[in-house]
Amino acid sequence: MPLASQSRWRHLPNAISVLRVLLVAPIGWLLWHEQWRCALQLVAVAGVSDGVDGFLARQYGWQSRLGGMLDAIADKLLLVACFVILAWRQEVPLWLATIVCGRDLVIALGALGWRVLIGPIEPRPSLLSKACTLAQIIYLLAVLLALSHWPAPRSVSLAWLVAALCVASGVHYVLYWSHRAWRLRHADTLSPPGRGLG
């Protein structure tokens, strides 16, 4: 792709992430009113867009801190909204929605703590985190397929997979970022005057 075209399109991944954020409200409304098939279609669009924006950013070197933040926010808003509403409607287990929301709450509080104590944070989703997000999207699609009376994989097995990945990725985040914070703070303390992190 020519450099001029790359410059023109470099914000496309961010725009796709913003579009995914804008889909949260209509998806939530459709789920609340039990419009399962329409909700299924929009969740599928959101799921595909999650892969597309990441692919474009990596393929053309369009990654940015803003893009990473938008992508993470879009994913968490969409998934938490879907799990909360479906749990309220008793279409997904309450314990699973609690695990999903609890993991995201821990990550959000950790990011806030990092911002306050360390400085700006650059999102670095791990392979485990990406697998967790993918599993959640597949689980939601399976639930909505079943609610739409279409063939779907067994959601019970997927529920346990989602729960396991949520716990594993949540623990990984806590350990990884706690270790990084300790190293940075420790290095800053031991640095000679004028050679700190800043």
Residue pairs with C-beta under 8 A, 6 or more apart in sequence:
1 9
1 60
6 60
6 62
9 60
9 62
10 60
10 62
11 62
12 53
12 56
12 62
13 53
13 54
13 56
13 57
13 62
13 67
13 71
14 53
14 64
14 66
14 67
14 70
16 49
16 52
16 53
16 56
17 49
17 53
17 67
17 70
17 71
17 73
17 74
18 70
18 74
19 49
20 46
20 49
20 50
20 53
20 74
20 75
20 78
21 70
21 73
21 74
21 77
21 78
23 42
23 45
23 46
23 78
24 74
24 77
24 78
24 81
26 42
27 39
27 42
27 43
27 46
27 78
27 81
27 82
28 81
28 82
28 85
30 36
30 38
30 39
30 42
31 39
31 81
31 82
31 85
31 86
31 89
32 85
32 89
34 89
34 147
36 144
36 147
36 148
37 144
37 148
39 144
40 141
40 144
40 145
40 147
40 148
43 78
43 82
43 137
43 140
43 141
43 144
44 141
46 78
46 137
47 137
47 141
50 71
50 74
50 75
50 133
50 137
53 67
53 71
54 71
56 62
57 63
57 64
57 67
65 120
65 122
65 123
68 122
68 123
68 124
68 125
69 123
71 123
72 123
72 125
75 133
76 104
76 107
76 108
79 100
79 104
79 133
79 136
79 137
79 140
80 100
80 101
80 104
82 140
83 92
83 96
83 97
83 100
83 101
83 136
83 140
84 97
84 101
86 92
86 97
86 140
86 143
87 93
87 94
87 96
87 97
87 98
91 143
91 147
92 143
92 155
92 159
93 159
95 163
96 159
96 162
96 163
99 162
99 163
99 166
99 167
100 136
100 162
100 166
102 170
103 132
103 166
103 167
103 169
103 170
106 170
106 173
106 174
107 170
107 173
110 173
110 174
110 177
111 121
114 121
114 177
114 181
115 121
117 181
117 185
118 181
118 184
118 185
119 197
125 133
126 169
126 172
126 173
126 176
128 165
128 168
128 169
128 172
129 169
129 172
129 173
131 165
131 169
132 162
132 165
132 166
132 168
132 169
135 158
135 161
135 162
135 165
136 162
136 166
138 153
138 158
139 155
139 158
139 159
139 161
139 162
141 152
142 152
142 153
142 154
142 155
142 158
143 152
143 155
145 151
145 152
146 152
146 155
184 197
187 197
188 196
188 197
191 197
